[in-house]
Amino acid sequence: MSRSELADASGVSERWIARIESGKGNVTILLLRRLASVFRQRPVQLAVDIETSLRCNKELSDGM
């Protein structure tokens, strides 16, 4: 799913989604619920997935 499609489906701006993807945006419970509903996941699972993804990206950028 593209960032644009996710923004349309969730009602969250593409700019904010980009900030979340880069680890610069703070995710509120309401935002997490909106994003989770698009993927038909529980918010807690989406939070774990986001955290895991950010951790992996950091490890890759650190040269691990």
VMD Tcl script that draws the C-alpha trace (Angstrom):
set ca {
  {0.00 0.00 0.00}
  {1.38 3.39 -0.92}
  {1.65 6.26 1.52}
  {-1.03 8.09 -0.45}
  {-3.43 5.13 -0.24}
  {-2.80 4.78 3.50}
  {-3.44 8.49 4.00}
  {-6.73 8.30 2.10}
  {-7.88 5.16 3.92}
  {-6.93 6.36 7.42}
  {-7.56 10.08 7.24}
  {-3.97 10.72 8.33}
  {-1.90 13.07 6.18}
  {0.89 11.70 3.99}
  {3.28 14.11 5.68}
  {2.44 12.71 9.12}
  {2.77 9.12 7.88}
  {6.22 10.01 6.52}
  {7.20 11.41 9.94}
  {6.08 8.17 11.60}
  {8.01 6.09 9.06}
  {11.15 8.09 9.76}
  {10.74 7.82 13.53}
  {10.21 11.58 13.93}
  {6.45 11.62 14.51}
  {4.76 10.82 17.80}
  {1.95 8.31 17.48}
  {-1.16 8.97 19.56}
  {-3.67 6.29 20.49}
  {-6.21 7.81 18.09}
  {-3.69 7.81 15.25}
  {-2.69 4.24 16.02}
  {-6.35 3.17 15.95}
  {-6.88 4.82 12.57}
  {-3.84 3.16 11.03}
  {-4.57 -0.22 12.61}
  {-8.12 -0.23 11.28}
  {-6.83 0.11 7.71}
  {-4.77 -3.07 8.15}
  {-7.45 -4.80 10.23}
  {-5.05 -5.19 13.12}
  {-5.29 -4.45 16.81}
  {-3.53 -1.18 17.68}
  {-1.10 -3.00 20.00}
  {0.07 -5.28 17.17}
  {0.58 -2.34 14.83}
  {2.60 -0.56 17.54}
  {4.85 -3.62 17.89}
  {5.25 -3.80 14.11}
  {6.16 -0.09 13.91}
  {8.69 -0.40 16.74}
  {10.29 -3.49 15.16}
  {10.53 -1.77 11.80}
  {12.12 1.35 13.26}
  {14.62 -0.75 15.21}
  {15.59 -2.72 12.09}
  {15.99 0.46 10.04}
  {18.23 1.97 12.72}
  {20.39 -1.14 12.85}
  {20.77 -1.09 9.06}
  {21.70 2.59 9.04}
  {24.22 2.01 11.87}
  {25.96 -0.55 9.67}
  {25.02 -3.62 11.64}
}
mol new
graphics top color blue
foreach p $ca { graphics top sphere $p radius 0.5 }
foreach p [lrange $ca 0 end-1] q [lrange $ca 1 end] { graphics top cylinder $p $q radius 0.2 }
display resetview
